[in-house]
Amino acid sequence: MRVGAQPATPDQLFILVVPVLFLLFLSLYRRREGIGNLLRRTIIGEAAYLLLAFYLAKSGVPPLGAIAIGVLAAMAVARLLVAPRSRYIPASERRKAIVDYERRTGRKYNRKADEFDHEIAFARGGSSTSDNLRVRSRTENRRKGKKSPWWDLLGK
């Protein structure tokens, strides 16, 4: 520590920490659909694992065998009971994205030249709601690929 340097005050820490937390929560909020699906799968899988492993251990199966069978069964049960996320974009969400596009750009939506783009990629947990959808020209959307905005890096 330098001679004469003052420790950071609570106000200075607040100014530094709040923007970082805001960006982190924004990133998590925009991934809420993927996170929710992952939590459902995890909870159902854990419940299946605990029940089966406990039952097998009480039945006299060696502990390592009970754990292995429980893990395999948990993965299968979670896959069967939790439906995969749908890539379908509801018509109401499409209309909202189109209205936003037309208001922002002043151009009319052309379904042959324009596409819907997930700002946070669907594969990275992004939802198919209007706050995550953008209308982009086909070439612009294809050029973007799976690149995401810089703040999305906080959540991955």
C-alpha positions as CSV (number, residue, x, y, z in Angstrom):
1,M,0.0,0.0,0.0
2,R,1.3,3.4,-0.9
3,V,2.1,5.9,1.8
4,G,-0.8,8.3,2.1
5,A,-3.2,6.1,0.1
6,Q,-6.7,6.0,1.4
7,P,-8.8,2.8,1.6
8,A,-11.8,2.7,-0.6
9,T,-14.9,4.2,1.0
10,P,-18.3,2.4,0.9
11,D,-19.6,4.9,-1.7
12,Q,-16.7,4.1,-4.0
13,L,-17.2,0.4,-3.7
14,F,-20.9,0.9,-4.4
15,I,-20.1,2.8,-7.6
16,L,-17.8,-0.1,-8.7
17,V,-19.9,-3.0,-7.7
18,V,-23.4,-2.0,-8.7
19,P,-22.8,-1.8,-12.5
20,V,-21.1,-5.2,-12.5
21,L,-24.0,-6.8,-10.6
22,F,-26.5,-5.1,-12.9
23,L,-24.9,-6.6,-16.0
24,L,-24.7,-10.0,-14.3
25,F,-28.4,-10.0,-13.4
26,L,-29.3,-8.7,-16.8
27,S,-27.4,-11.6,-18.4
28,L,-29.1,-14.1,-16.1
29,Y,-32.5,-12.6,-16.7
30,R,-32.2,-12.9,-20.4
31,R,-31.3,-16.6,-20.0
32,R,-34.2,-17.3,-17.7
33,E,-35.9,-19.8,-20.0
34,G,-32.7,-22.0,-20.3
35,I,-31.9,-21.6,-16.6
36,G,-35.5,-22.6,-15.6
37,N,-35.3,-25.7,-17.8
38,L,-31.9,-26.7,-16.4
39,L,-33.3,-26.3,-12.8
40,R,-36.3,-28.4,-13.5
41,R,-34.1,-31.2,-15.0
42,T,-31.7,-31.0,-12.0
43,I,-34.4,-31.1,-9.4
44,I,-36.2,-34.0,-11.0
45,G,-33.0,-35.9,-11.6
46,E,-31.8,-35.3,-8.0
47,A,-35.1,-36.5,-6.6
48,A,-35.0,-39.7,-8.7
49,Y,-31.4,-40.3,-7.8
50,L,-31.9,-39.9,-4.1
51,L,-35.0,-42.1,-4.0
52,L,-33.5,-44.9,-6.1
53,A,-30.1,-44.9,-4.5
54,F,-31.7,-44.9,-1.0
55,Y,-34.0,-47.8,-2.0
56,L,-31.1,-49.8,-3.5
57,A,-28.8,-49.2,-0.5
58,K,-31.6,-50.4,1.9
59,S,-32.2,-53.5,-0.4
60,G,-28.6,-54.6,0.1
61,V,-27.0,-53.5,-3.1
62,P,-23.4,-52.3,-2.5
63,P,-23.1,-48.5,-2.1
64,L,-21.0,-48.0,-5.3
65,G,-23.5,-50.0,-7.3
66,A,-26.5,-48.1,-5.8
67,I,-24.8,-44.8,-6.7
68,A,-24.0,-45.8,-10.2
69,I,-27.5,-47.2,-10.9
70,G,-29.1,-44.1,-9.2
71,V,-27.1,-41.7,-11.4
72,L,-28.0,-43.5,-14.7
73,A,-31.7,-43.7,-13.6
74,A,-31.7,-40.0,-12.7
75,M,-30.4,-39.0,-16.1
76,A,-33.0,-41.1,-17.8
77,V,-35.9,-39.9,-15.7
78,A,-34.9,-36.3,-16.1
79,R,-34.7,-36.7,-19.9
80,L,-38.1,-38.4,-20.0
81,L,-40.0,-36.1,-17.6
82,V,-38.7,-32.7,-18.7
83,A,-39.6,-31.8,-22.2
84,P,-36.9,-30.2,-24.3
85,R,-37.2,-26.5,-24.9
86,S,-39.1,-25.6,-28.0
87,R,-37.6,-23.4,-30.7
88,Y,-41.1,-22.3,-31.7
89,I,-41.7,-18.6,-31.6
90,P,-45.3,-17.7,-30.7
91,A,-47.1,-15.5,-33.1
92,S,-47.7,-12.8,-30.5
93,E,-44.0,-12.6,-29.8
94,R,-43.3,-12.4,-33.6
95,R,-45.8,-9.5,-33.9
96,K,-44.2,-7.6,-31.1
97,A,-40.7,-8.0,-32.7
98,I,-42.1,-6.9,-36.1
99,V,-43.8,-3.8,-34.6
100,D,-40.6,-2.9,-32.8
101,Y,-38.6,-3.4,-36.0
102,E,-40.9,-1.2,-38.0
103,R,-41.0,1.5,-35.4
104,R,-37.2,1.5,-35.0
105,T,-36.2,1.4,-38.7
106,G,-39.3,2.9,-40.5
107,R,-39.1,0.0,-42.9
108,K,-41.8,-2.6,-43.5
109,Y,-41.2,-6.2,-42.5
110,N,-40.5,-8.5,-45.5
111,R,-40.7,-12.2,-44.6
112,K,-38.7,-13.1,-47.6
113,A,-35.8,-10.8,-46.8
114,D,-35.9,-10.6,-43.0
115,E,-35.5,-13.2,-40.3
116,F,-36.0,-13.4,-36.5
117,D,-32.8,-13.4,-34.5
118,H,-32.3,-14.4,-30.9
119,E,-30.1,-11.7,-29.4
120,I,-29.0,-14.2,-26.7
121,A,-28.7,-17.4,-28.7
122,F,-31.3,-20.1,-28.1
123,A,-28.6,-22.6,-27.5
124,R,-27.1,-20.4,-24.8
125,G,-30.4,-20.2,-22.9
126,G,-32.0,-17.3,-24.6
127,S,-35.8,-17.2,-24.7
128,S,-38.2,-16.8,-27.6
129,T,-39.8,-13.7,-26.1
130,S,-40.0,-10.3,-27.7
131,D,-37.3,-8.9,-25.4
132,N,-34.8,-11.3,-26.9
133,L,-36.0,-11.3,-30.5
134,R,-34.8,-8.9,-33.2
135,V,-35.7,-8.7,-36.8
136,R,-32.6,-8.6,-39.0
137,S,-32.0,-8.9,-42.7
138,R,-31.1,-12.4,-43.7
139,T,-27.5,-11.5,-44.6
140,E,-27.0,-9.6,-41.4
141,N,-28.4,-12.5,-39.3
142,R,-26.2,-15.0,-41.1
143,R,-23.1,-12.8,-40.7
144,K,-23.7,-12.5,-36.9
145,G,-23.7,-16.3,-36.5
146,K,-23.6,-17.3,-32.9
147,K,-21.7,-14.2,-31.7
148,S,-23.4,-12.5,-28.8
149,P,-23.3,-8.9,-27.4
150,W,-20.4,-8.2,-25.1
151,W,-22.5,-8.2,-21.9
152,D,-23.6,-11.8,-22.7
153,L,-20.1,-12.9,-21.9
154,L,-20.8,-12.4,-18.2
155,G,-23.3,-15.1,-18.1
156,K,-21.4,-17.8,-20.0
